[in-house]
């Protein structure tokens, strides 16, 4: 099989779609109006920096 070049945006979109589907199967869907706390956003940003 030939290798394909996939953009970061496509990978991110696939991950989002997969996460939503998984949550739905487990009956734990996150409401569309949900907003993370700034503290959590900072924590996640720091983790992304380390990776």
N, C-alpha and C positions, 0 to 999 in steps of 0.2 A: 504494500500500500504506500502510496506517495505521501510525503509529509506536507502539511499545510501550514501556512503562516496565519495565525489567528491574532487579532488585535486584543489589547488589554480590555477594551470596552466590551468586546464580545464575550470574553471570559467572565468579566464581572456580571454581565447580563445573564449568562448561563447560571452563575452561582446564585444570583438573586432568585431566578426562576426556580431553581432546584430547592433552595431554602424555603421558599413559599409553599411549594408542593409538599415538601416534607412536613412542614408545620401543619398544613391542612390535613394531611393523613393522620397526624397525631392529635387532631382536633384542638390545636392551640394557635389559631390564626391571630396575628397581631393586627389590631385595628388600624385603619389608614390614617387616623388622626394622631397616632402615637408619636411622641417626640422624646428623644433621649435627653437625659439631664446633661447639662454642660460638663459636669464632673466625669460622666461616662464618656462623652465625646473626647475629652482631654486624654483619658486613659487609653482609649482606642487609638488615638492619634500617636501617642507615645509608643504603643506596641507596633504600629505600622512603621514608625521610624527605625525601630530596632531590627525589623525583618529586612 
